[in-house]
């Protein structure tokens, strides 16, 4: 992608406007989860200060935006990680966003669907758009939260697709017991709670939400299918039929 075609400018309180190459995007010190995705906390590589983005003159983004939601153990983190490592996407991960919000506000009491979380997700999205990155958002997004995300996407005129990773309940529970991205096992009651909450998407379908049962697919197969579905939806290709 040619950054010269984008008018977004990054500003440091000490150094003034800085070049794209001087933006340090991630903060390893804020990472608490046991995976390769790090929190997005843009700073100036010259002095270490947090930076801001001026997006008033930004052109329409060509970034791909893939959104992953699903209950605990549904495969969000693994899928996002592979999209990052194998396909060059940058990831806005819900758990990482929470670490950034806790750091900025100096508190450990932040809800996953709070206004502070939405504001931070929008800020991180703007930074990645300014850098013309392809983007994955991996977070638990329930039916009652979805319109907030839609507003964020439509305000930025983004081409996005939301994938509900919905393996069978027994598969989700089994995966939650063996996943290594957290130091403790998620209680089954939370797997069940979000599984039921997210099932509303099946009962009330919409064009921008794809329900994807990844119970029997390998991680590589799931990622390939998600990319194919996304590309088809934005080029007018044929829909993929799930068996």
C-alpha beads as a LAMMPS data file, in Angstrom:
LAMMPS data file: protein, C-alpha beads

243 atoms
242 bonds

1 atom types
1 bond types

-500.0 500.0 xlo xhi
-500.0 500.0 ylo yhi
-500.0 500.0 zlo zhi

Masses

1 110.0

Atoms # bond

1 1 1 0.000 0.000 0.000
2 1 1 1.254 3.493 -0.854
3 1 1 1.155 5.669 2.246
4 1 1 1.831 8.749 0.139
5 1 1 -1.753 8.524 -1.127
6 1 1 -3.108 8.958 2.402
7 1 1 -3.218 12.408 4.006
8 1 1 -3.329 11.191 7.597
9 1 1 -0.670 12.849 9.734
10 1 1 0.770 11.595 13.003
11 1 1 1.701 14.106 15.660
12 1 1 3.956 13.840 18.718
13 1 1 3.618 16.386 21.521
14 1 1 7.419 16.749 21.639
15 1 1 8.536 16.147 18.049
16 1 1 5.590 17.608 16.131
17 1 1 4.488 15.852 12.958
18 1 1 6.391 12.630 12.417
19 1 1 6.862 10.286 9.476
20 1 1 5.009 6.988 9.280
21 1 1 8.287 5.170 9.802
22 1 1 8.655 6.878 13.197
23 1 1 5.426 5.369 14.561
24 1 1 5.887 2.511 17.022
25 1 1 2.530 0.784 16.827
26 1 1 2.562 -1.846 19.579
27 1 1 3.397 -1.955 23.287
28 1 1 4.837 -5.240 24.533
29 1 1 4.856 -4.094 28.152
30 1 1 1.042 -3.877 28.180
31 1 1 0.547 -7.398 26.863
32 1 1 -0.958 -9.753 29.469
33 1 1 -2.289 -12.558 27.281
34 1 1 -0.188 -15.529 26.203
35 1 1 -0.333 -15.017 22.458
36 1 1 1.594 -13.127 19.801
37 1 1 -0.904 -10.270 19.456
38 1 1 0.208 -7.147 21.316
39 1 1 -1.790 -4.096 22.451
40 1 1 -1.878 -1.158 20.048
41 1 1 -0.438 1.868 21.830
42 1 1 1.134 4.174 19.207
43 1 1 4.185 6.097 20.348
44 1 1 6.951 8.144 18.743
45 1 1 10.077 6.095 18.114
46 1 1 12.154 9.255 18.459
47 1 1 11.121 10.184 22.007
48 1 1 8.656 7.569 23.263
49 1 1 5.688 9.941 23.657
50 1 1 2.160 8.841 22.778
51 1 1 1.079 10.105 19.369
52 1 1 -2.188 11.326 17.898
53 1 1 -3.522 11.136 14.357
54 1 1 -5.054 13.945 12.323
55 1 1 -7.605 12.215 10.108
56 1 1 -9.555 15.188 8.752
57 1 1 -7.924 14.896 5.325
58 1 1 -7.759 11.098 5.130
59 1 1 -8.835 9.517 1.868
60 1 1 -11.330 6.648 1.721
61 1 1 -9.615 3.629 3.174
62 1 1 -8.870 0.554 1.085
63 1 1 -8.215 -1.453 4.228
64 1 1 -9.830 -4.851 4.594
65 1 1 -11.712 -5.037 7.896
66 1 1 -12.565 -8.504 9.210
67 1 1 -14.440 -8.648 12.507
68 1 1 -14.420 -11.827 14.603
69 1 1 -16.895 -12.442 17.401
70 1 1 -17.749 -15.622 19.250
71 1 1 -17.898 -17.143 22.692
72 1 1 -14.835 -18.116 24.722
73 1 1 -13.080 -20.992 22.935
74 1 1 -14.661 -20.240 19.555
75 1 1 -11.289 -19.584 17.910
76 1 1 -11.187 -15.772 17.700
77 1 1 -7.627 -15.330 18.970
78 1 1 -6.180 -18.230 16.958
79 1 1 -7.886 -17.035 13.786
80 1 1 -6.754 -13.442 14.312
81 1 1 -3.212 -14.585 15.029
82 1 1 -3.035 -16.572 11.798
83 1 1 -4.465 -13.684 9.790
84 1 1 -1.695 -11.570 11.293
85 1 1 1.169 -14.007 10.789
86 1 1 0.241 -15.538 7.432
87 1 1 -1.684 -12.753 5.716
88 1 1 -0.227 -9.519 7.103
89 1 1 -3.256 -8.218 8.996
90 1 1 -2.910 -6.053 12.092
91 1 1 -5.106 -7.015 15.022
92 1 1 -7.296 -5.040 17.399
93 1 1 -7.884 -7.640 20.103
94 1 1 -10.508 -7.033 22.793
95 1 1 -8.323 -8.272 25.647
96 1 1 -5.425 -6.112 24.437
97 1 1 -7.711 -3.088 24.119
98 1 1 -8.784 -3.629 27.714
99 1 1 -5.151 -3.569 28.877
100 1 1 -4.638 -0.244 27.082
101 1 1 -7.814 1.246 28.578
102 1 1 -6.872 0.095 32.069
103 1 1 -3.439 1.689 31.642
104 1 1 -4.817 4.979 30.307
105 1 1 -7.454 5.313 33.017
106 1 1 -5.360 3.829 35.831
107 1 1 -7.987 1.294 36.853
108 1 1 -8.682 -2.439 36.715
109 1 1 -12.466 -1.957 36.593
110 1 1 -13.329 -1.766 32.893
111 1 1 -16.244 -3.589 31.259
112 1 1 -15.680 -5.197 27.850
113 1 1 -18.597 -3.210 26.368
114 1 1 -17.961 0.141 28.077
115 1 1 -17.833 3.500 26.292
116 1 1 -14.104 3.659 27.074
117 1 1 -13.587 0.394 25.185
118 1 1 -15.559 1.589 22.151
119 1 1 -13.631 4.863 22.105
120 1 1 -10.290 3.068 22.242
121 1 1 -11.264 0.612 19.495
122 1 1 -12.241 3.551 17.268
123 1 1 -8.910 5.282 17.969
124 1 1 -6.905 2.156 17.171
125 1 1 -8.947 1.653 14.015
126 1 1 -8.109 5.212 12.886
127 1 1 -4.397 4.634 13.441
128 1 1 -4.404 1.428 11.400
129 1 1 -6.466 3.075 8.659
130 1 1 -3.974 5.962 8.629
131 1 1 -1.192 3.440 8.092
132 1 1 -3.338 1.713 5.427
133 1 1 -3.261 -1.645 7.189
134 1 1 -5.595 -4.571 6.707
135 1 1 -7.384 -5.024 10.010
136 1 1 -8.834 -7.773 12.179
137 1 1 -10.998 -6.880 15.165
138 1 1 -11.265 -9.826 17.556
139 1 1 -13.688 -9.275 20.417
140 1 1 -16.899 -10.575 21.956
141 1 1 -19.503 -8.468 20.152
142 1 1 -23.055 -9.321 21.156
143 1 1 -26.277 -8.499 19.347
144 1 1 -26.962 -5.517 21.561
145 1 1 -23.486 -4.088 20.877
146 1 1 -23.425 -4.565 17.124
147 1 1 -24.945 -1.230 16.094
148 1 1 -22.182 0.652 17.919
149 1 1 -19.604 -1.130 15.787
150 1 1 -21.638 -0.590 12.636
151 1 1 -21.692 3.135 13.375
152 1 1 -17.901 3.166 13.800
153 1 1 -17.446 1.359 10.480
154 1 1 -19.966 3.371 8.452
155 1 1 -18.632 6.689 9.732
156 1 1 -15.295 5.673 8.215
157 1 1 -16.848 4.234 5.051
158 1 1 -15.110 0.900 5.579
159 1 1 -15.550 -2.366 3.732
160 1 1 -16.130 -4.751 6.618
161 1 1 -17.599 -8.159 7.329
162 1 1 -18.492 -9.594 10.733
163 1 1 -17.894 -13.315 11.315
164 1 1 -19.595 -15.054 14.205
165 1 1 -17.400 -18.074 14.934
166 1 1 -19.996 -20.511 16.218
167 1 1 -18.689 -24.043 16.717
168 1 1 -20.965 -26.508 18.441
169 1 1 -21.344 -25.857 22.154
170 1 1 -19.423 -29.002 23.131
171 1 1 -16.542 -28.026 20.856
172 1 1 -16.438 -24.509 22.318
173 1 1 -16.319 -25.895 25.861
174 1 1 -13.568 -28.371 24.952
175 1 1 -11.499 -25.665 23.261
176 1 1 -11.906 -23.295 26.192
177 1 1 -10.367 -25.941 28.459
178 1 1 -7.291 -26.419 26.289
179 1 1 -6.581 -22.925 24.987
180 1 1 -3.338 -21.336 26.147
181 1 1 -3.958 -17.622 25.509
182 1 1 -5.042 -17.159 29.138
183 1 1 -3.384 -18.445 32.284
184 1 1 -6.634 -19.838 33.692
185 1 1 -9.501 -21.874 32.222
186 1 1 -12.648 -19.897 31.464
187 1 1 -15.569 -21.218 33.557
188 1 1 -18.126 -23.053 31.438
189 1 1 -20.860 -20.684 32.630
190 1 1 -19.218 -17.866 30.633
191 1 1 -18.896 -20.049 27.535
192 1 1 -22.610 -20.857 27.838
193 1 1 -23.598 -17.248 28.563
194 1 1 -21.921 -15.784 25.472
195 1 1 -22.918 -18.770 23.322
196 1 1 -26.568 -18.067 24.098
197 1 1 -26.133 -14.293 23.712
198 1 1 -24.518 -14.674 20.303
199 1 1 -27.084 -17.187 19.059
200 1 1 -29.434 -14.227 18.520
201 1 1 -27.457 -13.512 15.343
202 1 1 -28.750 -16.828 13.977
203 1 1 -32.335 -16.038 14.916
204 1 1 -32.138 -12.521 13.432
205 1 1 -29.748 -12.728 10.460
206 1 1 -28.286 -9.683 8.724
207 1 1 -26.219 -9.169 5.574
208 1 1 -23.062 -8.012 7.315
209 1 1 -22.878 -10.936 9.769
210 1 1 -21.711 -14.373 8.614
211 1 1 -22.383 -17.259 11.002
212 1 1 -19.474 -19.656 10.574
213 1 1 -19.541 -23.068 12.248
214 1 1 -15.824 -23.879 12.437
215 1 1 -16.283 -27.083 14.449
216 1 1 -14.834 -29.405 11.817
217 1 1 -12.415 -27.113 9.984
218 1 1 -8.729 -26.773 10.689
219 1 1 -7.482 -23.314 11.581
220 1 1 -5.899 -22.942 8.131
221 1 1 -9.140 -23.967 6.417
222 1 1 -11.162 -21.548 8.542
223 1 1 -8.872 -18.625 7.724
224 1 1 -8.894 -19.436 4.000
225 1 1 -12.689 -19.597 3.982
226 1 1 -13.040 -16.331 5.906
227 1 1 -10.781 -14.545 3.427
228 1 1 -12.656 -16.057 0.491
229 1 1 -16.023 -15.044 1.924
230 1 1 -14.777 -11.528 2.596
231 1 1 -13.357 -11.114 -0.910
232 1 1 -16.488 -12.542 -2.535
233 1 1 -18.744 -10.220 -0.545
234 1 1 -16.826 -7.167 -1.747
235 1 1 -16.466 -8.214 -5.389
236 1 1 -19.912 -9.620 -6.037
237 1 1 -18.690 -13.214 -6.151
238 1 1 -20.797 -16.233 -5.362
239 1 1 -21.618 -17.005 -1.764
240 1 1 -19.946 -19.982 -0.139
241 1 1 -22.366 -22.664 0.984
242 1 1 -21.498 -24.374 4.263
243 1 1 -22.159 -28.092 4.480

Bonds

1 1 1 2
2 1 2 3
3 1 3 4
4 1 4 5
5 1 5 6
6 1 6 7
7 1 7 8
8 1 8 9
9 1 9 10
10 1 10 11
11 1 11 12
12 1 12 13
13 1 13 14
14 1 14 15
15 1 15 16
16 1 16 17
17 1 17 18
18 1 18 19
19 1 19 20
20 1 20 21
21 1 21 22
22 1 22 23
23 1 23 24
24 1 24 25
25 1 25 26
26 1 26 27
27 1 27 28
28 1 28 29
29 1 29 30
30 1 30 31
31 1 31 32
32 1 32 33
33 1 33 34
34 1 34 35
35 1 35 36
36 1 36 37
37 1 37 38
38 1 38 39
39 1 39 40
40 1 40 41
41 1 41 42
42 1 42 43
43 1 43 44
44 1 44 45
45 1 45 46
46 1 46 47
47 1 47 48
48 1 48 49
49 1 49 50
50 1 50 51
51 1 51 52
52 1 52 53
53 1 53 54
54 1 54 55
55 1 55 56
56 1 56 57
57 1 57 58
58 1 58 59
59 1 59 60
60 1 60 61
61 1 61 62
62 1 62 63
63 1 63 64
64 1 64 65
65 1 65 66
66 1 66 67
67 1 67 68
68 1 68 69
69 1 69 70
70 1 70 71
71 1 71 72
72 1 72 73
73 1 73 74
74 1 74 75
75 1 75 76
76 1 76 77
77 1 77 78
78 1 78 79
79 1 79 80
80 1 80 81
81 1 81 82
82 1 82 83
83 1 83 84
84 1 84 85
85 1 85 86
86 1 86 87
87 1 87 88
88 1 88 89
89 1 89 90
90 1 90 91
91 1 91 92
92 1 92 93
93 1 93 94
94 1 94 95
95 1 95 96
96 1 96 97
97 1 97 98
98 1 98 99
99 1 99 100
100 1 100 101
101 1 101 102
102 1 102 103
103 1 103 104
104 1 104 105
105 1 105 106
106 1 106 107
107 1 107 108
108 1 108 109
109 1 109 110
110 1 110 111
111 1 111 112
112 1 112 113
113 1 113 114
114 1 114 115
115 1 115 116
116 1 116 117
117 1 117 118
118 1 118 119
119 1 119 120
120 1 120 121
121 1 121 122
122 1 122 123
123 1 123 124
124 1 124 125
125 1 125 126
126 1 126 127
127 1 127 128
128 1 128 129
129 1 129 130
130 1 130 131
131 1 131 132
132 1 132 133
133 1 133 134
134 1 134 135
135 1 135 136
136 1 136 137
137 1 137 138
138 1 138 139
139 1 139 140
140 1 140 141
141 1 141 142
142 1 142 143
143 1 143 144
144 1 144 145
145 1 145 146
146 1 146 147
147 1 147 148
148 1 148 149
149 1 149 150
150 1 150 151
151 1 151 152
152 1 152 153
153 1 153 154
154 1 154 155
155 1 155 156
156 1 156 157
157 1 157 158
158 1 158 159
159 1 159 160
160 1 160 161
161 1 161 162
162 1 162 163
163 1 163 164
164 1 164 165
165 1 165 166
166 1 166 167
167 1 167 168
168 1 168 169
169 1 169 170
170 1 170 171
171 1 171 172
172 1 172 173
173 1 173 174
174 1 174 175
175 1 175 176
176 1 176 177
177 1 177 178
178 1 178 179
179 1 179 180
180 1 180 181
181 1 181 182
182 1 182 183
183 1 183 184
184 1 184 185
185 1 185 186
186 1 186 187
187 1 187 188
188 1 188 189
189 1 189 190
190 1 190 191
191 1 191 192
192 1 192 193
193 1 193 194
194 1 194 195
195 1 195 196
196 1 196 197
197 1 197 198
198 1 198 199
199 1 199 200
200 1 200 201
201 1 201 202
202 1 202 203
203 1 203 204
204 1 204 205
205 1 205 206
206 1 206 207
207 1 207 208
208 1 208 209
209 1 209 210
210 1 210 211
211 1 211 212
212 1 212 213
213 1 213 214
214 1 214 215
215 1 215 216
216 1 216 217
217 1 217 218
218 1 218 219
219 1 219 220
220 1 220 221
221 1 221 222
222 1 222 223
223 1 223 224
224 1 224 225
225 1 225 226
226 1 226 227
227 1 227 228
228 1 228 229
229 1 229 230
230 1 230 231
231 1 231 232
232 1 232 233
233 1 233 234
234 1 234 235
235 1 235 236
236 1 236 237
237 1 237 238
238 1 238 239
239 1 239 240
240 1 240 241
241 1 241 242
242 1 242 243
